[in-house]
Structure formats: structure tokens, C-alpha cells
Amino acid sequence: MRGLLVSIVIFASIQSAHALPSYARQTGEDCAACHLGSFGPQLTPHGIRFKLEGYVDNDGNSGKVPISGMVVGTFSHTHKGQDPAPDRSKSNNNASLQEASLFLAGGLTEHVGSFIQATYSDMDRKLVFDHMDVRYAKTSQMGDTDVLFGVSVNNLPTIQDPFSTLPAWGFPFVSPDLAPAPAGSVLLGSGFDHQAIGATLYGVWDNPGCRLD
């Protein structure tokens, strides 16, 4: 078939950059408790609450190390070779270590948690500071009502969105960098990704699931 693309994506350690084993170890729960389909950025209501609460929910056992890793390898074959060939690659049948990432992801203190990713790209031959979302969250009482207050310090507009409605977590979640693809539209925040730092204040009013203490 003309234009057929065969892509083999090999995941080592985890299935996605977003369903992290360090969170599973910390909470004692399967990835499916927080992620729809066990992987990808879309969160269940439980996962939304976990993110709003600052990534600090746990199973009550101490000594969990908030470190995870990921390796993504790809093989790209197209019906017709690319002209010109991608940088540092052949015109067709390219295998590559697309990315290798290390995550500091989990509760750091009682009220502070993180999702921090550093990635080596074989395409660019460099190590970069990738996604970052560091949160402080705490529950207070206003009369008989639980109120959750939080702040997220992040390096990409929309990455702090717990509902995954904005472009930081976009489909396809993983695609081969060496395969030809149509030019996409400019997404919100695309000019600032990983080149800016900002803070987001948020709150949850009268939600029985937001209790931390």
C-alpha cells in the first residue's frame, strides 16, 4: 500500500511516559487506577485527584524512591525512501533509540510532589530538561467544608491541566521521529515548551475526595 508506514515502538520499563512505576510503588495501586487504559495522559477521577493533591498520596509505607525510567526505540519503514534523508539517518529502514528518560516523580515531602523528566534524544544527540510539574497542595477547613489549595510550578503551558484537555498531552502520544508526517497546526504553548517557567494557583471547594490529612 502506497505510503504505508510500519512503526515498531519498543517500551522498556513502562508503556508510556505518563504511567510511571514510581507512582504505582508509592500508592500501591495499578496504573489503571489513575490512567485510562493503564497508560497515556488521560486520567481517571482518581488520577485527577492524585495530581491535584500534588502527587503525594501513598499507601502508608515509607522508603519508596520516586525514580522511574523509560526507553523508547523505533523502527521506521516507508513505501518510498525519503529524499532528502533525515539528518544522520538513511533514506529508509531507520532504527533509533528515540528517547531515554529519567523521572523524579512522586511525593517529596508531606505536601510537595513532582513530575520531572530529563530526556536524552538520539535524534538530537543531546540531553534535555523535559517536562516539569512540581506541586504543593494542602487541605484546609472553612467551617465544615474541605478546601484544597495548591500551586504548580511548571515549564510548559497546559502541562499542569489534570483533565488533559489542552495540547501538552496530545495524540499521538508516541510517534517515530524519523517517519515523514504532515505539518501540524500551531498549538497553544508550542513556542514556550520547556523554555519558560511559570506558576499556577488552584483550589478545590467542597470535594470530599480532596482530603489529605
C-alpha positions as CSV (number, residue, x, y, z in Angstrom):
1,M,0.0,0.0,0.0
2,R,1.4,3.4,-1.0
3,G,2.6,5.5,1.8
4,L,2.4,2.5,4.2
5,L,4.2,3.2,7.4
6,V,5.3,0.4,9.7
7,S,6.4,1.6,13.1
8,I,7.6,-0.6,15.9
9,V,7.7,1.2,19.2
10,I,9.6,-0.7,22.0
11,F,8.9,0.3,25.5
12,A,11.3,-0.7,28.3
13,S,10.3,-0.3,31.9
14,I,6.8,1.2,31.2
15,Q,4.3,1.6,28.5
16,S,4.1,5.3,28.4
17,A,5.9,8.4,29.5
18,H,3.0,9.2,31.8
19,A,2.1,6.0,33.6
20,L,5.0,5.8,35.9
21,P,6.0,2.9,38.2
22,S,7.3,5.2,40.9
23,Y,3.7,6.4,41.4
24,A,2.4,2.8,41.4
25,R,5.0,1.9,44.0
26,Q,4.1,4.9,46.2
27,T,0.4,4.3,46.1
28,G,0.4,0.5,46.0
29,E,-2.1,0.7,43.1
30,D,-2.1,-0.4,39.4
31,C,-1.5,2.2,36.7
32,A,-5.2,1.6,35.6
33,A,-6.3,3.2,38.9
34,C,-5.2,6.6,37.6
35,H,-4.8,6.2,33.8
36,L,-7.5,5.2,31.3
37,G,-6.3,2.1,29.6
38,S,-3.4,1.9,32.1
39,F,-1.2,4.3,30.1
40,G,-1.3,7.6,28.3
41,P,-2.1,11.0,29.8
42,Q,-5.9,10.7,30.2
43,L,-6.7,10.4,33.9
44,T,-9.5,8.7,35.8
45,P,-11.2,10.7,38.5
46,H,-8.9,9.1,41.0
47,G,-5.9,10.1,38.9
48,I,-7.2,13.7,38.6
49,R,-7.4,13.8,42.4
50,F,-3.9,12.4,42.8
51,K,-2.5,15.1,40.5
52,L,-4.5,17.9,42.2
53,E,-3.3,16.7,45.6
54,G,0.3,17.2,44.5
55,Y,1.4,13.6,43.7
56,V,1.7,12.8,47.4
57,D,-0.9,10.1,48.0
58,N,0.7,6.9,49.3
59,D,-0.1,3.5,50.8
60,G,1.3,4.5,54.2
61,N,4.6,2.7,53.8
62,S,7.8,4.8,53.8
63,G,11.0,4.2,51.9
64,K,9.7,4.5,48.4
65,V,12.2,6.0,45.9
66,P,10.4,8.5,43.5
67,I,12.6,7.5,40.5
68,S,11.4,5.9,37.2
69,G,12.9,5.3,33.8
70,M,11.8,4.9,30.2
71,V,13.3,3.9,26.9
72,V,11.6,4.3,23.5
73,G,13.0,2.6,20.4
74,T,11.5,2.9,16.9
75,F,11.9,1.3,13.5
76,S,10.5,3.3,10.6
77,H,9.9,1.9,7.1
78,T,8.1,3.7,4.3
79,H,6.9,2.6,0.9
80,K,9.3,5.0,-0.7
81,G,12.6,6.3,0.7
82,Q,12.8,9.9,1.9
83,D,14.6,12.5,-0.2
84,P,16.5,14.1,1.4
85,A,17.1,11.6,4.1
86,P,16.6,12.6,7.7
87,D,19.7,14.1,9.4
88,R,22.2,11.4,10.5
89,S,19.9,8.7,9.0
90,K,19.3,6.6,5.9
91,S,16.5,7.4,3.4
92,N,14.6,4.3,4.7
93,N,14.6,1.5,7.3
94,N,15.8,3.5,10.2
95,A,16.1,2.1,13.7
96,S,16.7,4.5,16.5
97,L,16.9,5.0,20.3
98,Q,14.3,7.7,20.1
99,E,14.5,8.7,23.7
100,A,15.7,7.6,27.1
101,S,14.1,9.4,30.1
102,L,14.7,9.6,33.8
103,F,11.9,10.8,36.1
104,L,11.8,12.2,39.5
105,A,8.1,11.6,40.1
106,G,6.4,11.2,43.4
107,G,5.9,12.6,46.9
108,L,9.0,14.6,48.1
109,T,7.5,15.8,51.4
110,E,4.1,15.5,53.0
111,H,2.7,18.2,50.8
112,V,5.1,18.5,47.9
113,G,5.3,16.2,44.9
114,S,6.7,16.2,41.4
115,F,6.7,15.1,37.8
116,I,10.1,15.9,36.5
117,Q,11.6,14.4,33.3
118,A,15.1,14.6,31.8
119,T,15.4,13.0,28.3
120,Y,18.3,12.0,26.0
121,S,17.3,12.2,22.4
122,D,19.2,10.1,19.8
123,M,17.7,12.3,17.1
124,D,19.3,15.5,18.5
125,R,22.2,13.8,20.3
126,K,21.7,15.7,23.5
127,L,20.2,15.5,27.0
128,V,17.4,18.0,27.7
129,F,15.4,19.0,30.7
130,D,11.9,17.9,29.6
131,H,8.5,18.2,31.3
132,M,8.4,19.6,34.9
133,D,5.4,20.0,37.2
134,V,6.2,20.5,40.9
135,R,3.3,20.9,43.2
136,Y,2.4,22.0,46.8
137,A,-1.1,21.1,47.9
138,K,-2.8,21.2,51.3
139,T,-6.4,20.8,52.6
140,S,-7.8,23.3,55.0
141,Q,-11.2,23.8,56.7
142,M,-13.6,26.6,56.0
143,G,-16.4,26.0,58.5
144,D,-17.5,22.4,57.8
145,T,-16.1,22.4,54.3
146,D,-12.9,20.9,53.0
147,V,-11.0,23.2,50.7
148,L,-7.9,22.1,48.8
149,F,-5.3,24.8,47.9
150,G,-2.4,24.2,45.6
151,V,0.3,25.7,43.4
152,S,2.0,24.2,40.4
153,V,5.4,25.3,39.2
154,N,5.9,24.1,35.6
155,N,7.8,24.7,32.4
156,L,5.1,24.2,29.8
157,P,1.8,25.9,29.5
158,T,-1.1,23.4,29.9
159,I,1.1,20.6,31.4
160,Q,-0.5,21.3,34.8
161,D,-4.0,20.6,33.5
162,P,-5.3,17.5,35.3
163,F,-8.1,16.9,32.8
164,S,-5.7,16.6,29.8
165,T,-7.9,18.9,27.7
166,L,-5.1,21.0,26.3
167,P,-2.1,20.4,24.0
168,A,0.7,19.4,26.4
169,W,-0.7,15.9,26.4
170,G,-1.7,15.4,22.8
171,F,-2.4,12.5,20.5
172,P,-0.4,10.6,19.2
173,F,1.4,10.1,22.5
174,V,4.3,8.4,20.8
175,S,5.3,8.6,17.2
176,P,8.5,7.8,15.3
177,D,10.5,11.0,14.7
178,L,12.2,9.6,11.6
179,A,8.9,9.0,9.8
180,P,7.5,11.7,7.4
181,A,4.5,13.4,8.8
182,P,2.3,16.3,7.7
183,A,2.9,19.7,9.2
184,G,0.7,20.3,12.2
185,S,-1.1,23.4,13.3
186,V,0.5,25.6,15.9
187,L,-0.7,24.5,19.3
188,L,-1.1,26.7,22.4
189,G,2.2,26.9,24.2
190,S,4.2,25.4,21.4
191,G,6.5,28.4,21.4
192,F,7.2,28.2,25.1
193,D,7.6,24.5,25.6
194,H,10.4,23.7,28.0
195,Q,11.8,27.3,27.6
196,A,9.7,29.1,30.2
197,I,8.7,28.7,33.8
198,G,5.5,29.7,35.5
199,A,3.2,29.1,38.4
200,T,-0.5,28.1,38.6
201,L,-2.6,28.6,41.7
202,Y,-5.7,26.4,42.0
203,G,-8.3,25.3,44.6
204,V,-11.0,22.7,45.0
205,W,-14.1,23.6,47.1
206,D,-16.2,21.2,49.0
207,N,-14.8,18.0,47.4
208,P,-14.9,15.0,49.8
209,G,-12.1,13.4,47.8
210,C,-9.6,16.2,48.3
211,R,-8.8,15.4,51.9
212,L,-5.0,15.0,52.5
213,D,-4.7,14.9,56.3
